[in-house]
Amino acid sequence: DEMLVMFAESATSKGLAHQEVPGDWPKVSPQTPNADVVTCHHVAYNVARIEPFLTALNSHATKRVVIELPQQHPLSSMRNAWKTFWDLDRPTNPTPQDLIEVLKQMGINANLELWQGPKLRPLDIEDDVRFLRIRLCLDSSRDSEIREFLESEVPLAFRDLATIWWDVKN
Protein backbone atom coordinates (compact mmCIF):
# COMPACT_ATOMS: atom_id res chain seq x y z
CA ASP A 1 0.00 0.00 0.00
CA GLU A 2 2.82 2.39 0.89
CA MET A 3 4.51 1.82 -2.47
CA LEU A 4 1.23 2.50 -4.29
CA VAL A 5 0.84 5.78 -2.39
CA MET A 6 4.41 6.77 -3.33
CA PHE A 7 3.74 5.85 -6.97
CA ALA A 8 0.51 7.88 -7.03
CA GLU A 9 2.20 10.92 -5.49
CA SER A 10 5.06 10.73 -7.97
CA ALA A 11 2.74 10.34 -10.98
CA THR A 12 0.49 13.18 -9.80
CA SER A 13 3.47 15.49 -9.26
CA LYS A 14 4.51 14.84 -12.88
CA GLY A 15 0.98 15.39 -14.21
CA LEU A 16 0.62 11.79 -15.36
CA ALA A 17 -2.65 9.89 -15.44
CA HIS A 18 -2.56 6.83 -13.20
CA GLN A 19 -4.71 4.32 -11.38
CA GLU A 20 -3.65 2.02 -8.57
CA VAL A 21 -5.28 -1.34 -7.90
CA PRO A 22 -4.23 -2.80 -4.55
CA GLY A 23 -3.95 -6.55 -4.27
CA ASP A 24 -1.95 -9.51 -5.50
CA TRP A 25 -1.20 -9.77 -9.20
CA PRO A 26 -2.49 -11.59 -11.20
CA LYS A 27 -5.47 -12.15 -8.82
CA VAL A 28 -6.60 -8.54 -9.23
CA SER A 29 -6.16 -8.57 -13.02
CA PRO A 30 -9.88 -9.08 -13.72
CA GLN A 31 -10.76 -5.74 -12.09
CA THR A 32 -7.72 -3.96 -13.49
CA PRO A 33 -8.27 -1.89 -16.65
CA ASN A 34 -5.90 -2.08 -19.59
CA ALA A 35 -3.28 0.65 -19.89
CA ASP A 36 -0.87 1.90 -22.53
CA VAL A 37 2.07 0.95 -20.31
CA VAL A 38 1.96 -1.70 -17.59
CA THR A 39 4.77 -1.67 -15.06
CA CYS A 40 6.12 -4.04 -12.45
CA HIS A 41 8.62 -2.68 -9.93
CA HIS A 42 10.90 -4.89 -7.82
CA VAL A 43 8.50 -7.79 -7.27
CA ALA A 44 9.46 -10.35 -9.93
CA TYR A 45 11.75 -12.35 -7.60
CA ASN A 46 8.87 -12.92 -5.18
CA VAL A 47 6.43 -14.31 -7.75
CA ALA A 48 5.67 -17.98 -7.18
CA ARG A 49 4.29 -18.66 -10.68
CA ILE A 50 6.02 -16.30 -13.08
CA GLU A 51 4.34 -17.26 -16.39
CA PRO A 52 0.74 -16.41 -15.33
CA PHE A 53 2.11 -13.21 -13.77
CA LEU A 54 3.82 -12.18 -17.03
CA THR A 55 0.83 -13.24 -19.15
CA ALA A 56 -1.47 -11.00 -17.08
CA LEU A 57 0.94 -8.06 -17.41
CA ASN A 58 1.13 -8.57 -21.16
CA SER A 59 -2.65 -8.90 -21.56
CA HIS A 60 -3.28 -5.60 -19.78
CA ALA A 61 -0.85 -3.49 -21.82
CA THR A 62 -1.93 -1.92 -25.08
CA LYS A 63 1.55 -0.65 -25.99
CA ARG A 64 4.37 -1.75 -23.65
CA VAL A 65 5.28 -3.72 -20.52
CA VAL A 66 8.17 -2.53 -18.34
CA ILE A 67 9.66 -4.56 -15.49
CA GLU A 68 12.33 -3.20 -13.16
CA LEU A 69 14.27 -5.52 -10.87
CA PRO A 70 17.69 -5.91 -9.27
CA GLN A 71 20.32 -7.72 -11.33
CA GLN A 72 20.48 -10.31 -8.54
CA HIS A 73 17.91 -11.46 -6.02
CA PRO A 74 17.72 -8.80 -3.27
CA LEU A 75 18.82 -11.32 -0.63
CA SER A 76 21.83 -12.52 -2.65
CA SER A 77 23.85 -9.75 -1.01
CA MET A 78 23.81 -12.01 2.07
CA ARG A 79 25.73 -14.75 0.25
CA ASN A 80 28.95 -13.96 2.16
CA ALA A 81 27.08 -13.98 5.46
CA TRP A 82 25.64 -17.44 4.82
CA LYS A 83 29.14 -18.68 4.00
CA THR A 84 30.66 -17.01 7.08
CA PHE A 85 28.07 -18.10 9.65
CA TRP A 86 26.81 -21.42 8.23
CA ASP A 87 29.46 -22.43 5.64
CA LEU A 88 26.70 -22.55 3.03
CA ASP A 89 27.12 -21.53 -0.59
CA ARG A 90 24.00 -19.71 -1.74
CA PRO A 91 22.82 -19.59 -5.37
CA THR A 92 23.50 -16.61 -7.60
CA ASN A 93 20.33 -16.98 -9.63
CA PRO A 94 17.68 -16.25 -10.74
CA THR A 95 18.75 -13.24 -12.76
CA PRO A 96 17.09 -10.87 -15.24
CA GLN A 97 18.65 -12.99 -17.99
CA ASP A 98 16.67 -15.97 -16.65
CA LEU A 99 13.48 -13.90 -16.91
CA ILE A 100 14.37 -12.98 -20.50
CA GLU A 101 14.65 -16.71 -21.23
CA VAL A 102 11.20 -17.38 -19.70
CA LEU A 103 9.73 -14.59 -21.82
CA LYS A 104 11.39 -16.01 -24.94
CA GLN A 105 9.85 -19.43 -24.21
CA MET A 106 6.48 -17.65 -23.91
CA GLY A 107 6.99 -16.15 -27.38
CA ILE A 108 7.77 -12.64 -26.10
CA ASN A 109 10.83 -10.90 -27.53
CA ALA A 110 11.90 -8.67 -24.63
CA ASN A 111 14.72 -6.17 -24.25
CA LEU A 112 17.14 -6.04 -21.31
CA GLU A 113 18.92 -2.93 -20.09
CA LEU A 114 21.40 -3.17 -17.20
CA TRP A 115 22.14 -0.04 -15.18
CA GLN A 116 23.12 1.29 -11.78
CA GLY A 117 20.89 3.16 -9.37
CA PRO A 118 21.57 4.88 -6.08
CA LYS A 119 21.72 2.94 -2.84
CA LEU A 120 18.33 3.06 -1.13
CA ARG A 121 19.29 4.21 2.32
CA PRO A 122 22.31 4.90 4.51
CA LEU A 123 23.64 2.06 6.62
CA ASP A 124 22.00 1.75 10.05
CA ILE A 125 24.15 -0.89 11.68
CA GLU A 126 21.68 -1.89 14.42
CA ASP A 127 18.81 -2.39 11.96
CA ASP A 128 21.12 -4.32 9.65
CA VAL A 129 22.39 -6.54 12.50
CA ARG A 130 18.82 -7.40 13.48
CA PHE A 131 17.75 -8.01 9.86
CA LEU A 132 20.72 -10.25 9.13
CA ARG A 133 20.30 -12.15 12.41
CA ILE A 134 16.69 -12.95 11.55
CA ARG A 135 17.47 -13.91 7.95
CA LEU A 136 20.35 -16.16 9.00
CA CYS A 137 18.33 -17.76 11.84
CA LEU A 138 20.91 -16.76 14.45
CA ASP A 139 20.42 -16.01 18.13
CA SER A 140 20.82 -12.45 19.45
CA SER A 141 23.88 -13.65 21.37
CA ARG A 142 25.68 -13.52 17.98
CA ASP A 143 24.94 -9.81 17.40
CA SER A 144 28.54 -8.73 18.05
CA GLU A 145 29.80 -11.24 15.45
CA ILE A 146 27.18 -10.06 12.98
CA ARG A 147 28.12 -6.41 13.60
CA GLU A 148 31.82 -7.25 13.04
CA PHE A 149 30.94 -9.06 9.83
CA LEU A 150 28.84 -6.14 8.55
CA GLU A 151 31.52 -3.59 9.41
CA SER A 152 34.12 -5.65 7.52
CA GLU A 153 32.01 -5.75 4.35
CA VAL A 154 32.67 -3.10 1.72
CA PRO A 155 29.49 -1.01 1.46
CA LEU A 156 27.96 -0.78 -1.98
CA ALA A 157 27.79 2.70 -3.45
CA PHE A 158 25.19 1.71 -6.07
CA ARG A 159 22.58 -0.95 -6.77
CA ASP A 160 22.87 -3.00 -9.94
CA LEU A 161 19.44 -2.86 -11.58
CA ALA A 162 17.78 -4.13 -14.73
CA THR A 163 14.90 -2.99 -16.88
CA ILE A 164 13.11 -5.53 -19.04
CA TRP A 165 10.62 -4.22 -21.59
CA TRP A 166 8.72 -5.26 -24.65
CA ASP A 167 6.16 -3.80 -27.02
CA VAL A 168 2.83 -5.60 -27.04
CA LYS A 169 1.59 -7.00 -30.32
CA ASN A 170 -2.07 -6.09 -30.82
Secondary structure, DSSP 8 states (H G I E B T S, - for coil): -HHHHHHHHHHHHTT-------S-TTTTGGGS--EEEEEEES-GGG-SSHHHHHHHHHHHEEEEEEEEEESS-GGGGGHHHHHHHH---------HHHHHHHHHHTT---EEEEEEEE-SS---HHHHHHHHHHHTT--GGGHHHHHHHHHHS---SEEEEEEEEEE---
